[in-house]
Amino acid sequence: MPELMDVALSLPLPKVVVSNAVAEQITTRYEVDSLIEVVHNGINDDEYFPCVADELRNGVGTIYADHAPKDPATIRASLGRLAAMRPDIPQYVFGIPRRPKAIRPSVYRRYPSVEQARELYSRSLVWILASRSEGLPGSVLEAMACGCVVVSTDCGGSRDIIVDGENGFLVNVGDVDAIVDRTRWLLSDQVLRGRLREASRRTVRGFTWTASVDRLERVLMLLDSSAPDRAEVSTAPSVGIRIREDGRARRAHSDAHRTGPQSSETRQ
């Protein structure tokens, strides 16, 4: 399968990816001379929203996964350090693998339903993402939509969502000290937490499936208009595409396709 993926991604064909980090990885690895367009995934706001009273929001949460890109060692270390420093703060963890010994049974929920996941998010003041690599981390969007402030490693796709210090925190991959430091800071500073929480809720409003589908349709329509017998330059900079003289689409050298999610009003 990796060989087939390499062949597919190296073809001189337009590509649609979920984050700028993935676009950069493809450009760097395959040196492709073709369109790479970013269309972010969305979130269902009828599934992820605050569902408990604010006075019941009292903990720190994360998702646990046991494969390398999710960096389970950093998750375990961060939770262990926080439990020792702040034993008064509940921890909420869910995932698919069997519970590791380092995580207490009362803390871990395996195979949660959407309703159960929503409640765990909603009971958390701070949500941690400790991954080494992510395309566009859905858990960050879900946590923000449920009212958490997110502390995430700078693992790729998180950069399309979080602006460090403005609507959450980004730390270096594998940096347990930084994860614990930012989490403790947020727990102890209600004003900071409130400011970042409100900013993150504004951010997540731009990541709707309506916005994603709208953007994808615009990309596909423009690609359809760039048939080989056409040589015009696109007039839709919002999707960052230009048409070469030979009619092939390629990535535009502009900032238009590097911007974050846009509202439907912005894209009109």
C-alpha positions as CSV (number, residue, x, y, z in Angstrom):
1,M,0.0,0.0,0.0
2,P,2.7,2.6,0.7
3,E,4.2,1.9,-2.7
4,L,0.8,2.6,-4.4
5,M,0.4,5.8,-2.3
6,D,3.8,7.0,-3.5
7,V,2.9,6.3,-7.1
8,A,-0.5,8.1,-6.8
9,L,0.9,11.2,-5.0
10,S,3.8,11.5,-7.5
11,L,1.5,11.7,-10.5
12,P,1.2,15.1,-12.2
13,L,-2.5,15.4,-11.3
14,P,-4.3,17.9,-9.1
15,K,-4.6,16.9,-5.4
16,V,-6.9,17.9,-2.7
17,V,-5.6,17.6,0.9
18,V,-7.0,18.3,4.3
19,S,-4.3,20.7,5.6
20,N,-1.4,22.9,4.6
21,A,1.0,20.6,6.4
22,V,0.0,17.7,4.2
23,A,0.4,19.9,1.1
24,E,3.9,20.9,2.2
25,Q,4.8,17.2,2.8
26,I,3.7,16.2,-0.6
27,T,5.5,19.1,-2.3
28,T,8.7,18.4,-0.4
29,R,8.7,14.6,-0.8
30,Y,7.4,14.2,-4.3
31,E,8.4,17.5,-6.0
32,V,5.2,17.5,-7.9
33,D,4.4,20.3,-10.3
34,S,0.7,20.2,-10.1
35,L,-2.1,21.8,-8.1
36,I,-2.3,20.9,-4.4
37,E,-5.4,22.5,-2.9
38,V,-6.3,22.5,0.8
39,V,-9.9,21.7,1.7
40,H,-10.3,21.4,5.5
41,N,-12.5,18.7,7.1
42,G,-15.5,20.0,8.9
43,I,-17.3,19.2,12.2
44,N,-20.9,18.4,13.0
45,D,-22.0,21.1,15.4
46,D,-25.2,19.2,16.1
47,E,-23.0,16.5,17.6
48,Y,-20.2,18.4,19.3
49,F,-21.3,21.2,21.7
50,P,-21.1,22.0,25.4
51,C,-23.5,19.6,27.1
52,V,-22.9,20.1,30.8
53,A,-23.2,23.1,33.0
54,D,-20.0,25.2,33.3
55,E,-19.7,24.5,37.0
56,L,-19.3,20.8,36.2
57,R,-16.4,21.5,33.8
58,N,-13.5,20.6,36.0
59,G,-10.9,18.3,34.3
60,V,-8.2,17.7,31.8
61,G,-8.9,15.4,28.9
62,T,-7.2,13.6,25.9
63,I,-7.6,10.8,23.5
64,Y,-5.4,7.8,23.9
65,A,-4.1,5.7,21.0
66,D,-1.3,3.2,21.0
67,H,0.3,3.7,17.6
68,A,3.5,5.7,17.1
69,P,2.1,8.8,15.3
70,K,-0.2,9.5,18.3
71,D,2.8,9.3,20.7
72,P,1.3,7.3,23.6
73,A,4.4,7.6,25.7
74,T,4.0,11.4,25.8
75,I,0.3,11.1,26.6
76,R,1.1,8.7,29.5
77,A,3.9,10.9,30.8
78,S,1.9,14.1,30.6
79,L,-1.1,12.6,32.4
80,G,1.1,11.1,35.1
81,R,2.9,14.4,35.7
82,L,-0.4,16.3,35.9
83,A,-1.9,13.7,38.3
84,A,1.0,14.1,40.7
85,M,1.0,17.9,40.5
86,R,-2.8,18.5,40.5
87,P,-4.4,15.4,42.1
88,D,-7.6,17.6,42.6
89,I,-8.1,17.8,38.8
90,P,-10.1,14.9,37.3
91,Q,-8.8,13.3,34.1
92,Y,-11.0,12.2,31.2
93,V,-9.5,9.9,28.6
94,F,-11.1,7.9,25.8
95,G,-9.8,5.7,23.0
96,I,-10.0,2.4,21.1
97,P,-7.1,0.4,22.6
98,R,-7.3,-1.5,25.8
99,R,-6.6,0.7,28.8
100,P,-2.8,1.0,29.5
101,K,-1.8,0.3,33.1
102,A,-0.6,3.9,33.5
103,I,-4.1,5.2,33.2
104,R,-6.6,4.5,36.0
105,P,-9.7,2.5,35.2
106,S,-12.0,5.3,36.5
107,V,-10.4,7.7,34.0
108,Y,-10.6,5.7,30.8
109,R,-13.6,5.0,28.5
110,R,-13.1,2.7,25.6
111,Y,-15.2,2.9,22.4
112,P,-17.3,5.9,23.5
113,S,-20.4,6.9,21.7
114,V,-20.6,10.4,20.3
115,E,-22.8,11.3,23.3
116,Q,-20.2,9.9,25.7
117,A,-17.3,11.6,23.9
118,R,-19.2,14.9,23.9
119,E,-19.7,14.7,27.7
120,L,-16.0,14.0,28.3
121,Y,-15.1,17.0,26.2
122,S,-17.6,19.1,28.0
123,R,-16.3,18.1,31.4
124,S,-12.8,19.2,30.4
125,L,-11.3,22.6,31.0
126,V,-8.2,21.7,28.9
127,W,-7.8,19.2,26.1
128,I,-4.4,17.8,25.2
129,L,-3.3,16.5,21.8
130,A,0.2,14.9,22.0
131,S,0.5,13.5,18.5
132,R,3.7,13.4,16.4
133,S,1.9,13.7,13.1
134,E,-1.7,14.7,12.1
135,G,-3.4,15.6,8.9
136,L,-6.1,17.8,10.4
137,P,-6.9,16.6,13.9
138,G,-10.6,16.2,14.4
139,S,-10.3,15.9,18.1
140,V,-9.0,19.5,18.3
141,L,-12.1,20.8,16.5
142,E,-14.4,18.6,18.6
143,A,-12.8,19.7,21.8
144,M,-13.0,23.4,20.8
145,A,-16.7,23.0,19.8
146,C,-17.4,21.5,23.2
147,G,-15.8,24.5,25.0
148,C,-12.3,23.2,25.8
149,V,-9.0,25.1,25.5
150,V,-6.6,22.9,23.5
151,V,-2.9,22.3,24.2
152,S,-1.5,20.6,21.1
153,T,1.8,19.5,19.8
154,D,2.9,21.3,16.6
155,C,2.2,18.1,14.7
156,G,1.2,19.4,11.3
157,G,-2.5,20.0,10.9
158,S,-2.9,21.6,14.3
159,R,-1.3,24.7,12.8
160,D,-4.3,25.2,10.5
161,I,-6.5,25.5,13.6
162,I,-4.5,26.9,16.5
163,V,-2.6,30.2,16.6
164,D,-0.3,29.8,19.6
165,G,-1.4,32.0,22.5
166,E,-4.5,33.3,20.7
167,N,-7.0,30.4,20.6
168,G,-4.9,27.6,22.3
169,F,-1.3,26.6,22.7
170,L,1.2,24.8,20.4
171,V,4.2,23.1,21.9
172,N,7.0,21.0,20.4
173,V,6.4,17.4,19.6
174,G,7.3,15.2,22.6
175,D,7.8,18.1,25.0
176,V,6.1,16.8,28.1
177,D,7.4,19.7,30.2
178,A,5.7,22.2,27.8
179,I,2.4,20.3,27.7
180,V,2.3,20.2,31.5
181,D,3.3,23.8,31.9
182,R,0.7,25.2,29.5
183,T,-2.0,22.9,31.0
184,R,-1.2,24.0,34.6
185,W,-1.2,27.7,33.4
186,L,-4.6,27.3,31.9
187,L,-6.0,25.6,35.0
188,S,-4.8,28.3,37.3
189,D,-5.6,31.4,35.1
190,Q,-9.4,31.7,34.6
191,V,-9.1,34.9,32.6
192,L,-6.6,33.5,30.2
193,R,-8.6,30.3,29.8
194,G,-11.8,32.3,29.2
195,R,-10.1,34.4,26.5
196,L,-8.7,31.4,24.6
197,R,-11.9,29.5,25.0
198,E,-13.9,32.2,23.4
199,A,-11.4,32.6,20.6
200,S,-11.3,28.9,19.9
201,R,-15.1,28.8,19.7
202,R,-15.0,31.5,17.1
203,T,-12.4,29.5,15.2
204,V,-14.3,26.3,15.1
205,R,-17.3,28.1,13.6
206,G,-15.4,28.3,10.3
207,F,-14.8,24.5,10.2
208,T,-18.3,23.4,9.1
209,W,-19.1,20.7,6.6
210,T,-21.1,23.3,4.7
211,A,-18.0,25.4,4.3
212,S,-15.8,22.4,3.4
213,V,-18.3,21.1,0.7
214,D,-18.7,24.6,-0.7
215,R,-14.9,25.0,-1.0
216,L,-14.5,21.5,-2.6
217,E,-17.2,22.3,-5.1
218,R,-15.4,25.5,-6.1
219,V,-12.2,23.6,-6.6
220,L,-13.8,20.8,-8.7
221,M,-15.7,23.3,-10.8
222,L,-12.5,25.2,-11.5
223,L,-10.7,22.1,-12.4
224,D,-13.5,21.2,-14.8
225,S,-13.1,24.5,-16.4
226,S,-9.4,24.0,-17.0
227,A,-9.8,21.4,-19.7
228,P,-6.8,21.0,-22.1
229,D,-8.3,23.3,-24.7
230,R,-8.4,26.2,-22.2
231,A,-5.6,28.6,-21.5
232,E,-7.2,31.3,-19.4
233,V,-6.1,32.3,-15.9
234,S,-8.5,31.6,-13.1
235,T,-10.4,34.5,-11.6
236,A,-11.1,32.6,-8.4
237,P,-8.1,33.3,-6.1
238,S,-9.9,32.0,-3.1
239,V,-9.0,28.5,-4.1
240,G,-5.5,29.4,-5.2
241,I,-5.5,27.9,-8.7
242,R,-3.9,29.1,-11.9
243,I,-4.1,27.5,-15.3
244,R,-1.0,27.2,-17.3
245,E,-0.8,27.9,-21.0
246,D,-0.9,24.2,-21.7
247,G,-4.2,24.0,-19.8
248,R,-2.9,22.1,-16.8
249,A,-3.8,23.3,-13.3
250,R,-1.0,24.1,-10.9
251,R,-0.6,25.6,-7.5
252,A,-0.7,29.4,-7.5
253,H,2.2,31.4,-6.1
254,S,-0.1,33.5,-3.9
255,D,-1.2,33.6,-0.3
256,A,-4.8,32.9,-1.2
257,H,-4.7,29.1,-0.7
258,R,-2.7,29.3,2.5
259,T,-5.4,31.1,4.4
260,G,-7.5,29.3,7.1
261,P,-11.1,28.3,6.8
262,Q,-13.4,30.9,5.3
263,S,-17.0,31.6,6.1
264,S,-19.6,31.2,3.4
265,E,-20.0,35.0,3.5
266,T,-16.3,35.5,2.8
267,R,-16.4,33.1,-0.2
268,Q,-19.3,34.7,-1.9
